[in-house]
Amino acid sequence: MKRFTLHLFLAIQLLIVSNSSFSDILSDGSADKIDTSDVVSNSLSPACTSWCVTGVCFWLVCTPLGCDVETNLRIRHGAASLVVNVYNHAGDPAWEDSIVLGYDGSGGGLGAGGGTDSQEISPVVSRLDTNLKYKEVGVHGNPVPFIMSQIDYFCPTDTVPYMPYYSSETDSMAWRSGLPERYFFWNMIPGFNEIGDFPWHTWSPLYPRYGFINQKDDAHAAGVAAIRGADIAHEGYLSPHLHIQIEEEAKVDSSVAAFRYAKEKPWQRLTPNPSDQCEIVGDDNSLDWSSNVKSDGGFNAWNYWHIYECCVPNKGMLISYTTTQYCAGE
């Protein structure tokens, strides 16, 4: 069954990649844009994966001749579950293939006609506040964890390849207006939910989670937009934003479940200047970080990593498992 599923996925993958000519038509030729091959090639970082053994699993295996208890490994590793791409103009995302997966390329939607950046939306505001930036965000399922999960020594993922868990273009009314979050009580508390080190190195507040960021540096503004988009994608159904909820655990069958944990450093840069290391966006205020992340075309993308822990699949019924307190190698 796994082999059939993998072959089906690879066929879909080939179909998407074959649409690259369509992406080329919509692309402005920016070197900072990425396609699916760039996402795949940069989503296998050993430093972010941190694969390790965390315990032993016990299985009850029965045959016509009787039952026996078998053991195998309990494992833990990271997986680049989501691709968060940030861009300036509707219909022109950093991950080109996401256009084929749901964008109409016209910048339409509830916010159409209002413009896609601060200059277009309000020339008066633009002149008064040159720090005002506007960003669009797309959060999609990364295809790599699905491929990894077809191998026994990797856990199943809780995300679906290419699934648009959040698109600011679809959620344009809330993303452009900030309603109703701009009136939440905690927005009035100084330093609450600030991205960065309040009060000296604050990037911008997390709330309201909308496309406008009061930030002089464009790279920092892109980082804030990415955090807001990822936060919305991980939210439950009781949310003012239109999104697809990410399930809390990915189940293969009744006896095996991969439990997702928050990764301490979940962000891995895909563009510009892809990195093989994971980091905390909002934790580094140095000029080096900004220079590596700044894009002339306003195209930024990150992998968002989750940590999964599960028993290696085995025949029979899972009875129990033991875990070590710390994962070796961490």
Residue pairs with C-beta under 8 A, 6 or more apart in sequence:
2 150
5 150
6 147
6 150
9 143
9 146
9 147
9 161
12 161
13 36
13 143
13 161
16 36
16 97
16 100
16 101
16 162
17 35
17 36
17 37
17 97
19 97
19 100
20 35
20 96
20 97
22 99
22 100
23 35
23 96
23 97
23 99
23 100
26 91
26 92
26 96
26 99
26 105
27 33
27 92
27 96
28 92
28 297
30 295
30 296
30 297
30 299
31 272
32 94
32 271
32 272
32 295
32 296
32 297
32 299
32 300
33 94
33 95
33 96
33 271
33 297
33 299
34 85
34 94
34 95
34 96
34 270
34 271
34 299
34 301
35 95
35 96
35 97
36 95
36 97
36 143
38 270
38 271
38 274
39 83
39 95
39 142
39 143
39 144
39 270
39 303
40 143
40 144
42 268
42 270
42 274
42 276
42 303
43 80
43 142
43 144
43 268
43 303
44 144
45 80
45 268
45 276
45 277
45 278
46 276
47 276
47 277
47 278
48 78
48 80
48 268
48 276
48 277
48 278
48 303
48 305
49 77
49 78
49 79
50 76
50 77
50 78
50 307
50 327
50 329
50 330
51 75
51 76
51 77
51 153
51 154
52 75
52 76
52 77
52 327
52 328
52 329
52 330
53 73
53 74
53 75
53 76
53 327
53 328
54 74
54 75
54 76
54 309
54 323
54 324
54 327
55 73
55 74
55 321
55 322
55 323
55 324
56 71
56 72
56 73
56 74
56 321
56 322
57 71
57 72
57 73
57 74
57 311
57 312
57 314
57 318
57 320
57 321
58 69
58 70
58 71
58 318
58 319
58 320
58 321
59 69
59 70
59 71
59 72
59 314
59 315
59 316
59 317
59 318
59 319
60 67
60 68
60 69
60 316
60 317
60 319
61 67
61 68
61 69
61 70
61 314
61 315
61 316
62 68
62 316
69 319
70 314
70 316
72 311
72 312
72 314
73 153
73 311
73 312
74 309
74 310
74 311
74 312
74 321
74 322
74 323
75 153
75 154
75 155
75 309
75 310
75 311
75 312
76 307
76 308
76 309
76 327
77 154
77 155
77 307
77 308
78 263
78 278
78 305
78 306
78 307
78 308
79 142
79 144
79 145
79 148
79 154
79 155
79 157
79 305
79 306
79 307
79 308
80 142
80 144
80 145
80 268
80 303
80 304
80 305
81 141
81 142
81 145
81 157
81 158
81 159
81 246
81 304
81 305
81 306
82 139
82 140
82 141
82 142
82 159
82 165
82 230
82 233
82 303
82 304
83 95
83 98
83 139
83 140
83 141
83 142
83 270
83 301
83 302
83 303
83 304
84 137
84 138
84 139
84 226
84 229
84 230
84 301
84 302
84 303
84 304
85 93
85 94
85 95
85 98
85 137
85 138
85 140
85 270
85 299
85 300
85 301
85 302
86 94
86 135
86 136
86 137
86 222
86 225
86 226
86 229
86 298
86 299
86 300
86 301
87 93
87 94
87 135
87 136
87 138
87 298
87 299
87 300
88 116
88 117
88 134
88 135
88 136
88 297
88 298
89 107
89 116
89 117
89 136
89 298
90 103
90 106
90 107
90 108
90 109
90 111
90 112
90 116
90 136
90 169
90 172
91 99
91 103
91 104
91 105
91 106
91 107
91 108
91 169
92 105
92 107
93 99
93 103
93 136
93 138
93 299
94 271
94 299
94 300
94 301
95 138
95 140
95 301
97 162
98 138
98 140
98 162
98 164
99 105
101 140
101 162
101 164
102 164
102 167
102 170
103 138
103 167
103 169
106 112
107 116
107 169
109 169
109 170
109 172
110 172
110 173
110 176
111 169
111 172
111 173
111 175
111 176
112 172
114 120
114 121
114 176
115 121
116 134
116 136
117 133
117 134
118 125
118 126
118 132
118 133
118 134
118 212
119 126
121 134
121 176
125 132
126 132
129 214
130 216
131 214
131 215
131 216
132 212
132 213
132 214
133 212
133 213
133 214
133 215
133 218
133 221
134 211
134 212
134 213
135 168
135 211
135 213
135 221
135 222
135 225
135 298
136 168
136 169
136 175
136 211
136 225
137 166
137 167
137 168
137 175
137 211
137 225
137 226
137 228
137 229
138 164
138 166
138 167
138 168
138 169
138 229
139 164
139 165
139 166
139 167
139 229
139 230
139 232
139 233
139 243
139 304
140 162
140 163
140 164
140 165
141 159
141 160
141 161
141 162
141 163
141 165
142 159
142 161
142 303
143 161
143 162
145 154
145 157
145 159
146 157
146 160
146 161
148 154
148 157
149 155
149 156
149 157
152 312
152 313
153 312
155 250
155 258
155 308
155 309
155 310
156 250
156 251
156 252
156 256
156 258
156 308
156 310
157 250
157 258
157 306
157 308
158 246
158 247
158 248
158 249
158 250
158 258
158 260
158 306
158 308
159 165
159 246
159 306
163 244
164 170
164 244
165 233
165 243
165 244
165 245
165 246
166 229
166 232
166 233
166 241
166 243
166 244
168 175
168 211
168 229
170 242
171 232
171 241
171 242
171 243
173 179
174 181
174 210
174 240
174 241
174 242
175 209
175 210
175 211
175 241
176 210
176 211
177 210
178 208
178 209
178 210
178 212
179 208
179 240
180 240
181 187
181 207
181 208
181 209
181 210
181 240
182 207
182 208
182 210
184 207
184 208
186 192
186 193
186 207
187 205
187 207
187 208
190 198
190 199
191 198
191 199
191 202
192 205
193 205
193 206
193 207
194 202
194 203
194 204
194 205
194 206
195 202
195 203
195 204
195 205
195 206
195 223
195 224
195 227
195 281
195 282
196 202
196 203
196 204
196 282
196 283
196 285
197 285
201 285
203 215
203 220
203 223
203 224
203 282
204 213
204 214
204 215
204 220
204 221
204 224
206 227
206 228
206 231
209 228
209 229
209 231
209 232
209 241
210 228
211 225
213 221
213 224
213 225
215 221
215 224
217 290
217 294
218 294
218 295
218 298
219 289
219 290
219 291
219 293
219 294
219 295
219 300
220 290
222 293
222 295
222 298
222 300
223 281
223 282
223 293
223 300
224 282
226 267
226 281
226 300
226 302
227 281
227 282
230 304
232 239
232 241
232 243
233 243
233 244
233 246
234 246
235 241
235 243
235 245
236 245
237 245
248 260
249 257
249 258
249 259
249 260
250 257
250 258
250 260
250 308
251 257
251 258
252 258
252 313
255 317
255 318
256 310
256 311
256 313
256 318
257 310
258 308
258 309
258 310
259 308
259 309
259 310
260 306
260 307
260 308
261 306
261 307
261 308
261 309
262 306
262 307
263 278
263 305
263 306
263 307
264 280
265 278
265 279
265 280
265 305
266 278
266 280
266 304
266 305
266 306
267 278
267 279
267 280
267 281
267 302
267 303
267 304
267 305
268 275
268 276
268 277
268 278
268 279
268 302
268 303
268 305
269 275
269 279
269 292
269 293
269 301
269 302
270 301
270 302
270 303
271 295
271 299
271 300
271 301
272 292
272 293
272 294
272 295
272 299
272 300
273 292
273 293
275 292
278 305
281 302
293 300
311 318
311 321
